[in-house]
Amino acid sequence: MRPVALDDPLPVNAQVAIPRAELGVRATRAGGPGGQHVNTSSTKVELTWNVAASAALADAAKARVLVALASRLDADGTLRVVASDTRSQRQNRELAEARLAAMVRRALVVPRARKKTRPTRASVERRLAEKKRSGAKKRDRRFRGDE
């Protein structure tokens, strides 16, 4: 795997790539088990990206991402992704970038519009025939006092 240059954008999909200058990276000490290694090395990576101020997205795409990821954004419109899966800061950074790209990719998907369909004539007739049968069954159960 080749090292990533700081001027290479982070590819999201064929149309969108996030400039790495817009990404904020912070390494901190990871929690959990690991003994002395965890206590001395800053391998947990926190990746932040300000969606609201980004130039990487068109207005429509930005609005879609802001709505889709609203629960993950802070008040400034900043998206935060954390990775502390491995003992390597480089691998955690790559994981965080991959997660960010996947999140934005999913948010950019435009759902297909639902096409209205009509029930077929046969299905309407079957439904009405079943309603008639059900009504007749209930009618036959009724008490008839005149007999």
Buried (B, 14 or more C-beta within 10 A) or exposed (E): EEEEEEEEBBEBEEEBBBBBEBBEEEBEEBEEEBEEEBEEBEBBBBBBBBBBEBEBBEEEBBEBBBEBBEEEBEEEBBBBBBBBBBEEBEBBBBBBBEBBBEBBEEBBEEEEEEEEEEEEEEEEEEEEEEEEEEEEEEEEEEEEEEE
